[in-house]
Amino acid sequence: MTILITGACGMVGSHMIDMYYAQGITDLVGTFYKPTTDMEDIHGKARLVECDVRYYQRVHDIITGTKPDKIFHLAAQSYPTVSWHRPQETMDTNVTGTINVFEAIKAVRKTDPDYDPVVVVACSSAEYGASLTPENTPVKEEAALLPLHPYGVSKVGQDLLSFQYWQNDKIRCIRARIFNTTGPRKTNDVVADFTSRAVAIERKKANTLTVGNLNTRRAITDVRDLVAALMLLSDKGNWGDVYNISGNKVYTISEIIPIIENYMGMSLTYEVDPKLLRPTDEPIIYGDSTKLKNDTGWEQKYDLATTIRDMIDYLRSKP
């Protein structure tokens, strides 16, 4: 089996390489562009090739040359805050990049009509946007898609494009709406920001923890649980269907700080940085993963304290 992971040097992709490699699957191909993780962490575990998914010919050449049995399309501009400043880049990477993957598969089929890969597309809870209200959570897959930022809009585009390629071209795809996920190697989410800042304070390279809105509520999933869900969906999901992948427990952002303090054995002082406050912000992000559990048998194995412990240990291991 050949597996292609776009965005393989992001947090999710790198952990997926780790997990497949541990299972003895060595025909792994990963694309990267401006990696957000240390590529040394997965050195020798996959064949890594540089690819900006915005450009069709490069995507076409990789898929034509490898004919992967499974494609995990993880490559994305994945930060809502960045999407406010670079909406064109966000839409081009996420929407055009998804089109390029599916069109490359169609191109292969012109000479190999039996080519029939599984494509798991990393969509997002950000698609729900204004539907994420306390009275409407945990949100189900049938909820209205009302995104509140350009990133969310781009993920709706990925989602619906994937559906139409299944409907019209019978490309076996799964749409995974991923809720807040963190873990070792993560950057630019609240848990990663807090843990990295705490380690900097421990090393005497910072004095305070800078924070944004501490009152929002999030269900948080460990990256290893997320990867397990994506892998299960590639084997057991219903083609063309959509699945929430969400943690089972909701945390107020302020609750993250004492978990860090407890593990590190230190007290943290914090101050609000206005630059970390978004123009609009979902008050709660929490999804119903019943469908995922029923179809695949997935269960969450890592609690937030364990995730934070592993994130801090990973950061401490780096220079």
Order of alpha helices (4+ residues) and beta strands (2+ residues): beta-alpha-beta-beta-alpha-beta-alpha-alpha-alpha-beta-alpha-beta-beta-alpha-beta-beta-beta-alpha-beta-beta-alpha-beta-beta-alpha-alpha
